[in-house]
Amino acid sequence: MNTRRFLITGGSQGIGAAVVAAARQSGHEVVFTGRQQELIDEVERRTGAHGVRADVGVPEDNESAVAASRERMGGIDVLVNNAGYGYFAAIGELDVGKMRANFETNVFGLVDLTNRVVPMMKERGDGDIVNLASTSGIKGHKNGTSYSASKWAVRGISQCWQEELRPHGIRVVCICPSEVQTNWGGKTGRDNPNKLYATDIAQAIMSVLSAERRALWPEFAVFATNPWKEG
Ligand SMILES: NC(=O)c1ccc[n+]([C@@H]2O[C@H](COP(=O)([O-])OP(=O)(O)OC[C@H]3O[C@@H](n4cnc5c(N)ncnc54)[C@H](OP(=O)(O)O)[C@@H]3O)[C@@H](O)[C@H]2O)c1
């Protein structure tokens, strides 16, 4: 893959930070977003990528992230829509306001940012968009009304964009990871070698991006081989 210009949302920790590191290791230019300044600073120090404090649910912040990408790199070739979180509650007890907020980040924020990036890609007739969905967006589960539906929406949106953007040379890839041992949802300290790490998802993303441009992998899931095995 030639040197390319990446914008990665939620690159301050977890899967996003692993993608920032993998892209930098492969020699690419990277701008990433996050909300916690100290985490942004740490990823910047470690990888040499440029971090922008920006909430994907705030349109002005998305504009700033795109402006920073233009200023630092002259444009965006690869957009990784990774920022996201889960709100979990049983139906009958669900706070619809919290569900709306979940959709602001996971769905509307992703759409707003992509809406700002696609014209640049169309102009050049080239680009890659990687959307992070989840296996929760393939099969619903208990307490998953908000999160599962948001990821199901990401899969549907990805399919729409694939049809719209293929004629423009823009590939849209939707990735559905199973459980990944990040600090997601406040779960810290998981370190089971049989379960997925953020680096596994970063490796999958870099593989799909390095495929010949004529090849599009529209959607795939990533599971651990044997996550039930202890130690
Ligand atoms: N971990 C899993 O098991 C798993 C499985 C399937 C799919 N996924 C999906 O993969 C993506 C990354 O998950 P992860 O496990 O890496 O989560 P994580 O460790 O909690 O990291 C989430 C990242 O997204 C950022 N973020 C969250 N909300 C944001 C917002 N509104 N604006 C900008 N940045 C925001 C966070 O930034 P700050 O910390 O700086 O706020 C952080 O950098 C998510 O979309 C998640 O739904 C995760």
The ligand as an SDF file (V2000), in Angstrom:
LIG
                    3D

 48 52  0  0  0  0  0  0  0  0999 V2000
  -14.3250   -3.7990   22.7170 N   0  0  0  0  0  0  0  0  0  0  0  0
  -15.2080   -4.5890   22.1610 C   0  0  0  0  0  0  0  0  0  0  0  0
  -15.5150   -5.6910   22.6690 O   0  0  0  0  0  0  0  0  0  0  0  0
  -15.8720   -4.2020   20.8610 C   0  0  0  0  0  0  0  0  0  0  0  0
  -16.5060   -5.2080   20.1150 C   0  0  0  0  0  0  0  0  0  0  0  0
  -17.1430   -4.8700   18.9340 C   0  0  0  0  0  0  0  0  0  0  0  0
  -17.1340   -3.5650   18.4900 C   0  0  0  0  0  0  0  0  0  0  0  0
  -16.5100   -2.5970   19.2260 N   0  0  0  0  0  0  0  0  0  0  0  0
  -16.5540   -1.2260   18.7120 C   0  0  0  0  0  0  0  0  0  0  0  0
  -15.2290   -0.8040   18.4180 O   0  0  0  0  0  0  0  0  0  0  0  0
  -15.1270    0.6070   18.6250 C   0  0  0  0  0  0  0  0  0  0  0  0
  -13.9740    0.8920   19.5650 C   0  0  0  0  0  0  0  0  0  0  0  0
  -14.2100    0.2010   20.7750 O   0  0  0  0  0  0  0  0  0  0  0  0
  -13.0850    0.0300   21.8970 P   0  0  0  0  0  0  0  0  0  0  0  0
  -13.2960   -1.2900   22.5110 O   0  0  0  0  0  0  0  0  0  0  0  0
  -11.7600    0.3950   21.3580 O   0  0  0  0  0  0  0  0  0  0  0  0
  -13.5840    1.1360   22.9440 O   0  0  0  0  0  0  0  0  0  0  0  0
  -12.7720    2.0190   24.0100 P   0  0  0  0  0  0  0  0  0  0  0  0
  -11.5640    1.2940   24.4670 O   0  0  0  0  0  0  0  0  0  0  0  0
  -13.7880    2.4690   25.0000 O   0  0  0  0  0  0  0  0  0  0  0  0
  -12.3000    3.2810   23.1530 O   0  0  0  0  0  0  0  0  0  0  0  0
  -13.2650    4.0790   22.5420 C   0  0  0  0  0  0  0  0  0  0  0  0
  -12.5870    5.2050   21.8390 C   0  0  0  0  0  0  0  0  0  0  0  0
  -13.6030    6.0050   21.2340 O   0  0  0  0  0  0  0  0  0  0  0  0
  -13.5080    7.3110   21.7340 C   0  0  0  0  0  0  0  0  0  0  0  0
  -14.8310    7.8930   21.8070 N   0  0  0  0  0  0  0  0  0  0  0  0
  -15.9330    7.4320   22.4420 C   0  0  0  0  0  0  0  0  0  0  0  0
  -16.9470    8.2780   22.2510 N   0  0  0  0  0  0  0  0  0  0  0  0
  -16.4660    9.2890   21.4940 C   0  0  0  0  0  0  0  0  0  0  0  0
  -17.0060   10.4510   20.9620 C   0  0  0  0  0  0  0  0  0  0  0  0
  -18.2840   10.7920   21.1840 N   0  0  0  0  0  0  0  0  0  0  0  0
  -16.2250   11.2590   20.2000 N   0  0  0  0  0  0  0  0  0  0  0  0
  -14.9360   10.9550   19.9600 C   0  0  0  0  0  0  0  0  0  0  0  0
  -14.3520    9.8650   20.4480 N   0  0  0  0  0  0  0  0  0  0  0  0
  -15.1160    9.0470   21.2150 C   0  0  0  0  0  0  0  0  0  0  0  0
  -12.8200    7.2300   23.0700 C   0  0  0  0  0  0  0  0  0  0  0  0
  -12.1790    8.4650   23.3260 O   0  0  0  0  0  0  0  0  0  0  0  0
  -11.9200    9.0210   24.8320 P   0  0  0  0  0  0  0  0  0  0  0  0
  -11.5940    7.8380   25.6860 O   0  0  0  0  0  0  0  0  0  0  0  0
  -10.7640    9.9560   24.6410 O   0  0  0  0  0  0  0  0  0  0  0  0
  -13.1920    9.6750   25.2060 O   0  0  0  0  0  0  0  0  0  0  0  0
  -11.8280    6.1030   22.7880 C   0  0  0  0  0  0  0  0  0  0  0  0
  -10.6820    6.5750   22.1270 O   0  0  0  0  0  0  0  0  0  0  0  0
  -16.4850    1.0720   19.1550 C   0  0  0  0  0  0  0  0  0  0  0  0
  -17.2410    1.5710   18.0830 O   0  0  0  0  0  0  0  0  0  0  0  0
  -17.0900   -0.2030   19.7000 C   0  0  0  0  0  0  0  0  0  0  0  0
  -18.4940   -0.1530   19.7090 O   0  0  0  0  0  0  0  0  0  0  0  0
  -15.8690   -2.8840   20.3910 C   0  0  0  0  0  0  0  0  0  0  0  0
  1  2  1  0
  2  3  2  0
  2  4  1  0
  4  5  1  0
  4 48  2  0
  5  6  2  0
  6  7  1  0
  7  8  2  0
  8  9  1  0
  8 48  1  0
  9 10  1  0
  9 46  1  0
 10 11  1  0
 11 12  1  0
 11 44  1  0
 12 13  1  0
 13 14  1  0
 14 15  2  0
 14 16  1  0
 14 17  1  0
 17 18  1  0
 18 19  2  0
 18 20  1  0
 18 21  1  0
 21 22  1  0
 22 23  1  0
 23 24  1  0
 23 42  1  0
 24 25  1  0
 25 26  1  0
 25 36  1  0
 26 27  1  0
 26 35  1  0
 27 28  2  0
 28 29  1  0
 29 30  1  0
 29 35  2  0
 30 31  1  0
 30 32  2  0
 32 33  1  0
 33 34  2  0
 34 35  1  0
 36 37  1  0
 36 42  1  0
 37 38  1  0
 38 39  2  0
 38 40  1  0
 38 41  1  0
 42 43  1  0
 44 45  1  0
 44 46  1  0
 46 47  1  0
M  CHG  2   8   1  16  -1
M  END
$$$$
